[in-house]
Amino acid sequence: MLLSEGTPMNSRRQRMEEVQRMADRVCTLILSSDLPAIDIEIEKGKVRERCLELYPDREWLFEMIYESRFDRLWEQFREVDQERSRGRRRT
């Protein structure tokens, strides 16, 4: 089966799944690791680069879907952990 772009359906699906796996990995790093922020930023950059390689005209889509997800998770889980850590140090 071919899509209108002439791209085989499986190939397109595989590319989307690859990006999704990379993004899921970044989410996991944010949620369940103590990896420093700089290392997570590097991983986020890898996802962005791969998205732009596969979909060069859709950077806005990366930012809308993935970047906003990463930011939201960071705010919800990392900033809370950092505040707790700071609170422990004060006592």
Backbone as CSV, one residue per row, in Angstrom:
resi,resn,N_x,N_y,N_z,CA_x,CA_y,CA_z,C_x,C_y,C_z
1,MET,0.843,-1.172,0.000,0.000,0.000,0.000,0.891,1.239,0.000
2,LEU,0.611,2.187,-0.886,1.358,3.439,-0.970,0.475,4.593,-0.542
3,LEU,1.095,5.565,0.060,0.385,6.781,0.418,0.446,7.738,-0.751
4,SER,-0.280,8.817,-0.670,-0.311,9.781,-1.770,1.071,10.349,-2.076
5,GLU,1.955,10.379,-1.095,3.305,10.905,-1.301,4.188,9.906,-2.034
6,GLY,3.689,8.706,-2.254,4.497,7.676,-2.877,5.360,6.928,-1.878
7,THR,5.094,7.122,-0.604,5.866,6.480,0.454,5.148,5.214,0.904
8,PRO,5.843,4.105,0.976,5.187,2.896,1.482,4.658,3.118,2.895
9,MET,3.480,2.568,3.158,2.830,2.742,4.456,3.728,2.274,5.593
10,ASN,4.362,1.122,5.466,5.203,0.602,6.542,6.373,1.523,6.831
11,SER,6.965,2.077,5.810,8.107,2.970,6.005,7.689,4.221,6.780
12,ARG,6.574,4.780,6.409,6.092,5.980,7.108,5.778,5.645,8.565
13,ARG,5.125,4.537,8.775,4.786,4.109,10.134,6.053,3.868,10.949
14,GLN,7.058,3.248,10.343,8.308,2.970,11.048,8.996,4.267,11.460
15,ARG,8.961,5.252,10.605,9.578,6.539,10.949,8.851,7.200,12.116
16,MET,7.528,7.154,12.073,6.760,7.737,13.175,7.025,6.991,14.476
17,GLU,7.104,5.673,14.400,7.372,4.878,15.605,8.768,5.127,16.144
18,GLU,9.720,5.339,15.259,11.084,5.639,15.695,11.115,6.939,16.501
19,VAL,10.483,7.967,15.990,10.444,9.252,16.691,9.700,9.094,18.013
20,GLN,8.611,8.333,17.996,7.851,8.125,19.219,8.689,7.415,20.281
21,ARG,9.452,6.405,19.877,10.323,5.699,20.827,11.363,6.643,21.419
22,MET,11.946,7.476,20.578,12.940,8.432,21.063,12.314,9.406,22.063
23,ALA,11.122,9.893,21.735,10.431,10.824,22.629,10.044,10.137,23.937
24,ASP,9.589,8.902,23.850,9.236,8.153,25.059,10.448,7.976,25.964
25,ARG,11.597,7.775,25.354,12.828,7.625,26.136,13.131,8.916,26.901
26,VAL,12.983,10.050,26.246,13.217,11.335,26.912,12.231,11.501,28.063
27,CYS,10.967,11.145,27.829,9.965,11.241,28.901,10.361,10.370,30.085
28,THR,10.837,9.184,29.813,11.272,8.277,30.879,12.447,8.872,31.641
29,LEU,13.374,9.474,30.929,14.520,10.097,31.591,14.076,11.230,32.508
30,ILE,13.109,12.003,32.065,12.606,13.101,32.886,11.916,12.554,34.131
31,LEU,11.103,11.527,33.939,10.273,11.008,35.025,11.020,10.149,36.030
32,SER,11.942,9.339,35.560,12.462,8.310,36.471,13.977,8.193,36.477
33,SER,14.643,9.290,36.278,16.099,9.237,36.398,16.576,10.495,37.101
34,ASP,17.793,10.429,37.562,18.377,11.631,38.160,19.447,12.190,37.231
35,LEU,19.285,11.910,35.957,20.190,12.421,34.946,20.161,13.944,34.972
36,PRO,21.309,14.586,34.904,21.341,16.054,34.928,20.567,16.657,33.753
37,ALA,20.083,17.852,33.965,19.282,18.547,32.951,20.014,18.649,31.615
38,ILE,21.296,18.886,31.645,22.042,19.042,30.391,22.008,17.765,29.555
39,ASP,22.068,16.623,30.216,22.025,15.353,29.488,20.650,15.115,28.877
40,ILE,19.622,15.522,29.577,18.273,15.385,29.026,18.092,16.350,27.854
41,GLU,18.660,17.538,27.959,18.603,18.485,26.842,19.288,17.909,25.603
42,ILE,20.385,17.220,25.796,21.081,16.583,24.676,20.178,15.548,24.017
43,GLU,19.510,14.743,24.828,18.600,13.724,24.286,17.422,14.367,23.561
44,LYS,16.901,15.459,24.121,15.826,16.175,23.444,16.303,16.700,22.087
45,GLY,17.536,17.168,22.046,18.104,17.648,20.790,18.200,16.554,19.748
46,LYS,18.502,15.352,20.188,18.571,14.215,19.260,17.204,13.912,18.660
47,VAL,16.166,14.020,19.484,14.809,13.790,18.973,14.468,14.870,17.947
48,ARG,14.766,16.118,18.285,14.492,17.224,17.359,15.232,17.020,16.035
49,GLU,16.508,16.691,16.112,17.298,16.481,14.892,16.706,15.376,14.026
50,ARG,16.318,14.276,14.659,15.755,13.160,13.898,14.423,13.552,13.266
51,CYS,13.615,14.279,14.005,12.351,14.755,13.441,12.589,15.637,12.215
52,LEU,13.571,16.516,12.325,13.851,17.409,11.203,14.447,16.663,10.013
53,GLU,15.176,15.583,10.275,15.687,14.758,9.175,14.529,14.081,8.441
54,LEU,13.598,13.563,9.217,12.487,12.817,8.628,11.383,13.723,8.090
55,TYR,11.156,14.851,8.758,10.067,15.763,8.405,10.582,17.198,8.414
56,PRO,11.412,17.571,7.441,12.087,18.873,7.472,11.154,20.081,7.466
57,ASP,9.966,19.941,6.974,9.052,21.073,6.892,8.057,21.118,8.061
58,ARG,8.314,20.326,9.102,7.334,20.241,10.195,7.946,20.474,11.578
59,GLU,8.876,21.392,11.671,9.474,21.690,12.979,8.410,22.172,13.957
60,TRP,7.461,22.930,13.478,6.375,23.423,14.330,5.634,22.273,15.007
61,LEU,5.513,21.151,14.290,4.811,20.000,14.844,5.605,19.385,16.000
62,PHE,6.928,19.305,15.841,7.773,18.816,16.931,7.581,19.677,18.173
63,GLU,7.634,20.975,17.980,7.518,21.884,19.118,6.146,21.792,19.769
64,MET,5.127,21.657,18.951,3.777,21.601,19.488,3.540,20.299,20.267
65,ILE,4.019,19.187,19.742,3.743,17.896,20.375,4.795,17.533,21.408
66,TYR,6.027,17.418,20.983,7.060,16.860,21.857,7.657,17.870,22.818
67,GLU,8.033,19.028,22.320,8.666,20.018,23.190,7.724,20.430,24.318
68,SER,6.462,20.618,23.982,5.512,20.996,25.032,5.326,19.852,26.034
69,ARG,5.354,18.616,25.566,5.246,17.468,26.481,6.450,17.409,27.408
70,PHE,7.644,17.557,26.842,8.856,17.518,27.658,8.826,18.626,28.715
71,ASP,8.439,19.823,28.304,8.381,20.949,29.243,7.372,20.684,30.362
72,ARG,6.218,20.181,29.988,5.172,19.909,30.981,5.628,18.863,31.991
73,LEU,6.249,17.792,31.497,6.749,16.757,32.405,7.834,17.308,33.319
74,TRP,8.720,18.118,32.768,9.793,18.708,33.578,9.198,19.551,34.700
75,GLU,8.225,20.386,34.340,7.602,21.246,35.344,6.887,20.429,36.414
76,GLN,6.205,19.384,36.003,5.429,18.588,36.952,6.295,17.712,37.849
77,PHE,7.354,17.137,37.315,8.085,16.130,38.065,9.482,16.552,38.488
78,ARG,10.202,17.235,37.660,11.568,17.613,38.022,11.600,18.800,38.958
79,GLU,10.787,19.812,38.692,10.810,20.985,39.553,10.319,20.645,40.949
80,VAL,9.357,19.745,41.053,8.870,19.297,42.359,9.988,18.588,43.108
81,ASP,10.705,17.696,42.420,11.815,16.980,43.046,12.911,17.945,43.484
82,GLN,13.196,18.948,42.674,14.233,19.911,43.027,13.823,20.719,44.246
83,GLU,12.547,21.084,44.330,12.069,21.819,45.495,12.168,20.963,46.750
84,ARG,11.830,19.691,46.637,11.937,18.790,47.784,13.401,18.661,48.228
85,SER,14.297,18.537,47.262,15.718,18.423,47.584,16.214,19.676,48.292
86,ARG,15.808,20.821,47.811,16.215,22.076,48.457,15.672,22.155,49.876
87,GLY,14.442,21.685,50.082,13.831,21.694,51.397,14.581,20.814,52.369
88,ARG,15.048,19.669,51.914,15.816,18.756,52.775,17.141,19.372,53.161
89,ARG,17.758,20.093,52.265,19.067,20.693,52.551,18.969,21.772,53.617
90,ARG,17.850,22.449,53.664,17.676,23.539,54.621,17.581,23.049,56.048
91,THR,17.064,21.850,56.250,16.851,21.356,57.606,18.098,20.784,58.198
